[in-house]
Amino acid sequence: MTIALLFPGQGTQHIGMGKDLFTRFPDLTELAEEILGYSLRRLCLEDPDGVLGHTRFTQPAVYTVNALAHRQHVLDGAARADVLLGHSLGEYNALEAAGVFDFPTGLRLVAERARLMDATPGGMVAVSGIDTDRLEETLRLIGSPSLHVAALNTPHQVVLAGPKEAIFQAVPRLRDAGASAVTPLKVSGPFHTPYMGQAAEEFATTLMAVPHWHEPAAPVIANHTARPHAVPRIVTDLTRQIDHPVLWAPSIERILDEEPDTTFIEIGGNTTLFSLVRQIRRRLTARP
């Protein structure tokens, strides 16, 4: 039986996240707070300044809580993963869990990634019930060149990103085109689109400064290519992940094509990614 571990990304943050984990892993929590320079526990449990939803705070918080949750998962005696993947930010947790880099290296990368991505304002919206071709045709018809596909989540859920005003104007037209749901995401930028080009370029310098990348203990599927990460390409793929779409559905399809009975486990108690997997699996099963 193949076991795939899933790590969620930005958008899963909420007040109270990590409550039990911080006390179970005090040393790692303290290390994270030393690296970040602020109280992660206070941010996640109280968010007194209302910044948990701001990218530069969200991404380090989600990365840390995911990492702690994975350690708890291992301590609970879970079987070893055969393949790992994470959605957007969660890809860094998948790489850390596979031993490609250690926790502090990953947190420093994520903190810098968050700082750079936070510099470009915008928004993202999940569009359900419409396939990619119909969606792109609708965008052409309504004259919305400022919106870009940011993620292929399932065969019938695509994430768009761009300026908030463009998203606002497109929502009713997308519904008229047959979208069953148009849901704004809890993010503050047009991630995984050309708007992130400068952030990606600057982040490449940070990635190239990492002295050593270890071979993963198990395959980690890259968001950018929907193929397993290879160390010689890791800087390129993590750079392009910032300003190119997340190929989530193709990544899951790749795993299921190789092993239809794969068991998927979402780390951290969320069910968002598992729900996407269920939709993808249902579509594959229905194929002639």
C-alpha positions as CSV (number, residue, x, y, z in Angstrom):
1,M,0.0,0.0,0.0
2,T,1.3,3.4,-1.0
3,I,1.0,6.2,1.6
4,A,1.1,9.8,0.5
5,L,1.5,12.7,3.0
6,L,-0.2,16.0,2.2
7,F,0.8,19.3,3.7
8,P,-1.6,22.3,3.4
9,G,-0.5,25.8,2.7
10,Q,-1.5,29.4,3.2
11,G,-5.3,29.8,3.7
12,T,-5.5,27.2,6.5
13,Q,-4.3,29.6,9.2
14,H,-6.7,30.3,12.1
15,I,-6.5,31.6,15.7
16,G,-5.7,28.6,18.0
17,M,-3.6,26.7,15.5
18,G,-0.8,24.7,17.1
19,K,-2.3,25.0,20.6
20,D,-1.3,21.5,21.7
21,L,1.8,21.2,19.5
22,F,3.6,24.2,21.0
23,T,3.6,22.6,24.4
24,R,4.6,19.1,23.0
25,F,7.6,20.6,21.2
26,P,8.9,23.5,23.3
27,D,12.4,23.3,22.0
28,L,11.4,23.5,18.3
29,T,8.9,26.3,19.1
30,E,11.6,28.3,20.9
31,L,14.0,27.8,18.0
32,A,11.3,29.1,15.6
33,E,10.7,32.1,17.7
34,E,14.4,32.9,17.9
35,I,14.6,32.7,14.1
36,L,11.5,34.9,13.5
37,G,12.1,37.3,16.3
38,Y,8.6,37.3,17.7
39,S,6.3,35.0,19.8
40,L,4.9,32.5,17.4
41,R,2.7,31.1,20.1
42,R,1.1,34.5,20.8
43,L,0.6,35.1,17.1
44,C,-1.1,31.7,16.5
45,L,-3.1,31.5,19.8
46,E,-4.1,35.1,20.2
47,D,-3.2,37.2,17.2
48,P,-3.5,40.4,19.2
49,D,-2.4,42.6,16.4
50,G,-4.5,41.0,13.8
51,V,-1.6,40.0,11.5
52,L,-2.0,36.2,11.3
53,G,-3.7,36.6,7.9
54,H,-0.8,38.8,6.6
55,T,1.5,36.8,4.3
56,R,4.7,37.5,6.0
57,F,3.3,36.2,9.3
58,T,1.0,33.5,7.8
59,Q,3.6,31.5,5.9
60,P,6.1,31.0,8.8
61,A,3.3,30.2,11.2
62,V,1.7,27.6,8.9
63,Y,5.1,26.1,8.1
64,T,6.0,25.7,11.8
65,V,2.7,24.3,12.8
66,N,2.8,21.8,9.9
67,A,6.3,20.7,10.9
68,L,5.2,20.2,14.5
69,A,2.2,18.3,13.4
70,H,4.3,16.0,11.2
71,R,6.6,15.2,14.2
72,Q,3.5,14.3,16.2
73,H,2.3,12.2,13.3
74,V,5.6,10.3,13.4
75,L,5.6,9.9,17.2
76,D,2.1,8.5,17.0
77,G,3.7,5.5,15.2
78,A,2.4,6.3,11.7
79,A,3.8,4.3,8.8
80,R,6.5,5.8,6.7
81,A,5.4,7.9,3.7
82,D,6.1,6.6,0.2
83,V,5.6,10.0,-1.4
84,L,5.0,13.5,-0.1
85,L,3.5,16.7,-1.5
86,G,2.4,20.0,-0.2
87,H,0.2,22.7,-1.7
88,S,2.2,25.9,-2.3
89,L,3.8,26.8,1.0
90,G,3.1,23.2,2.1
91,E,5.7,22.0,-0.4
92,Y,8.4,23.3,2.0
93,N,7.0,21.1,4.7
94,A,7.0,18.1,2.3
95,L,10.7,18.8,1.5
96,E,11.6,19.2,5.2
97,A,9.8,16.0,6.2
98,A,11.7,14.2,3.4
99,G,15.0,15.5,4.8
100,V,15.9,17.7,1.9
101,F,16.7,20.5,4.4
102,D,16.4,20.8,8.2
103,F,13.6,22.7,10.0
104,P,15.5,26.0,10.6
105,T,16.7,26.2,7.0
106,G,13.2,25.7,5.8
107,L,11.8,28.3,8.2
108,R,14.4,30.9,7.0
109,L,13.5,30.1,3.4
110,V,9.8,30.4,4.1
111,A,10.2,33.7,6.1
112,E,12.1,35.3,3.2
113,R,9.7,33.9,0.7
114,A,6.8,35.4,2.7
115,R,8.5,38.8,2.9
116,L,9.0,38.9,-0.9
117,M,5.6,37.6,-1.8
118,D,3.9,40.1,0.6
119,A,5.2,43.0,-1.4
120,T,2.7,42.6,-4.2
121,P,-1.0,43.3,-3.3
122,G,-3.9,41.4,-4.9
123,G,-6.1,38.4,-4.2
124,M,-7.1,34.9,-5.2
125,V,-10.4,33.2,-5.8
126,A,-11.3,29.5,-6.2
127,V,-13.7,28.9,-9.1
128,S,-15.6,25.6,-9.0
129,G,-17.8,23.7,-11.4
130,I,-16.1,24.9,-14.6
131,D,-13.2,23.3,-16.5
132,T,-10.0,25.1,-17.5
133,D,-10.9,25.6,-21.1
134,R,-14.3,27.1,-20.3
135,L,-12.7,29.3,-17.7
136,E,-10.0,30.7,-20.0
137,E,-12.6,31.3,-22.7
138,T,-14.8,33.2,-20.2
139,L,-11.8,35.3,-19.2
140,R,-11.2,36.2,-22.9
141,L,-14.8,37.1,-23.4
142,I,-15.0,39.4,-20.4
143,G,-11.7,41.0,-21.3
144,S,-9.8,40.1,-18.1
145,P,-6.2,39.8,-19.1
146,S,-5.1,40.9,-15.6
147,L,-6.4,37.6,-14.1
148,H,-4.2,34.5,-14.3
149,V,-4.7,30.8,-13.4
150,A,-2.8,30.3,-10.2
151,A,-3.6,26.7,-9.3
152,L,-5.2,23.6,-10.9
153,N,-6.7,22.1,-7.8
154,T,-9.1,19.6,-9.4
155,P,-10.5,19.0,-12.9
156,H,-13.3,21.4,-11.9
157,Q,-11.7,23.8,-9.5
158,V,-9.3,26.4,-10.7
159,V,-7.8,29.2,-8.7
160,L,-7.5,32.7,-10.3
161,A,-5.3,35.5,-9.0
162,G,-4.8,39.1,-9.8
163,P,-5.7,42.6,-8.7
164,K,-8.6,42.6,-6.2
165,E,-10.7,44.9,-8.4
166,A,-10.3,42.6,-11.4
167,I,-11.5,39.7,-9.3
168,F,-14.5,41.6,-8.0
169,Q,-15.5,42.5,-11.6
170,A,-15.1,39.0,-12.8
171,V,-17.1,37.2,-10.1
172,P,-20.6,37.7,-11.6
173,R,-19.4,36.9,-15.1
174,L,-17.9,33.6,-13.9
175,R,-21.1,32.7,-12.2
176,D,-23.0,33.5,-15.4
177,A,-20.6,31.2,-17.3
178,G,-21.6,28.3,-15.1
179,A,-19.3,28.4,-12.1
180,S,-21.1,26.7,-9.2
181,A,-19.0,28.5,-6.6
182,V,-16.6,31.5,-6.6
183,T,-14.8,31.6,-3.3
184,P,-12.3,34.2,-2.2
185,L,-9.2,32.7,-0.5
186,K,-7.6,33.9,2.7
187,V,-4.5,35.3,1.1
188,S,-3.3,38.9,0.4
189,G,-1.5,38.6,-3.0
190,P,-1.8,37.2,-6.5
191,F,0.5,34.2,-5.8
192,H,1.7,31.8,-8.5
193,T,1.2,34.3,-11.3
194,P,3.4,36.6,-13.4
195,Y,2.7,39.3,-10.8
196,M,5.2,37.4,-8.6
197,G,8.0,37.6,-11.1
198,Q,10.2,40.0,-9.2
199,A,9.7,38.1,-5.9
200,A,10.7,34.9,-7.7
201,E,13.8,36.5,-9.1
202,E,14.9,37.8,-5.7
203,F,14.1,34.6,-4.0
204,A,16.3,32.6,-6.4
205,T,19.3,34.4,-4.8
206,T,18.2,33.1,-1.4
207,L,17.8,29.6,-2.6
208,M,21.2,29.6,-4.3
209,A,22.8,30.5,-1.0
210,V,21.7,27.2,0.6
211,P,24.9,25.3,1.0
212,H,23.5,21.8,0.5
213,W,20.3,20.1,-0.5
214,H,20.0,16.5,0.6
215,E,18.4,13.8,-1.5
216,P,14.8,13.2,-0.3
217,A,14.1,10.1,1.7
218,A,11.0,9.6,-0.3
219,P,9.8,11.3,-3.5
220,V,8.5,14.8,-3.1
221,I,6.2,16.0,-6.0
222,A,7.0,19.5,-7.2
223,N,4.1,22.0,-7.6
224,H,5.7,23.5,-10.7
225,T,6.2,20.3,-12.7
226,A,4.0,17.6,-11.1
227,R,7.1,15.4,-11.1
228,P,9.4,14.3,-8.3
229,H,11.9,16.9,-7.1
230,A,15.5,16.3,-8.3
231,V,18.2,18.0,-6.3
232,P,19.9,19.5,-9.4
233,R,16.6,21.3,-10.3
234,I,15.4,22.2,-6.9
235,V,16.4,25.8,-7.0
236,T,14.8,26.3,-10.4
237,D,11.6,24.5,-9.4
238,L,11.1,26.4,-6.1
239,T,11.8,29.7,-7.8
240,R,9.2,29.0,-10.5
241,Q,6.7,27.8,-8.0
242,I,6.3,31.4,-6.9
243,D,5.2,32.8,-10.3
244,H,3.8,29.7,-12.0
245,P,0.6,27.8,-11.3
246,V,0.4,25.0,-8.7
247,L,-0.2,21.8,-10.6
248,W,-2.1,20.1,-7.8
249,A,-4.5,18.0,-9.8
250,P,-1.8,16.7,-12.2
251,S,0.4,15.9,-9.2
252,I,-2.4,13.8,-7.5
253,E,-3.3,12.2,-10.9
254,R,0.4,11.1,-11.3
255,I,0.3,9.3,-7.9
256,L,-3.0,7.7,-8.6
257,D,-2.0,6.6,-12.1
258,E,1.0,4.7,-10.5
259,E,-1.0,3.4,-7.6
260,P,-4.8,3.8,-7.6
261,D,-5.2,2.5,-4.1
262,T,-2.8,5.1,-2.6
263,T,-3.8,6.2,1.0
264,F,-3.6,10.0,1.4
265,I,-3.0,11.5,4.9
266,E,-3.3,15.2,5.4
267,I,-1.0,16.5,8.1
268,G,-2.4,19.0,10.7
269,G,-6.0,17.9,11.1
270,N,-7.2,19.8,8.0
271,T,-9.3,18.2,5.3
272,T,-9.0,20.8,2.5
273,L,-6.4,18.8,0.5
274,F,-8.0,15.5,1.2
275,S,-11.3,16.9,-0.2
276,L,-9.5,17.9,-3.4
277,V,-8.0,14.4,-3.7
278,R,-11.4,12.8,-3.3
279,Q,-12.7,14.9,-6.2
280,I,-9.8,14.1,-8.4
281,R,-10.1,10.4,-7.6
282,R,-13.8,10.4,-8.3
283,R,-13.1,12.0,-11.7
284,L,-10.4,9.4,-12.6
285,T,-12.7,6.6,-11.6
286,A,-15.4,7.9,-13.9
287,R,-13.1,8.0,-16.9
288,P,-14.0,5.5,-19.6
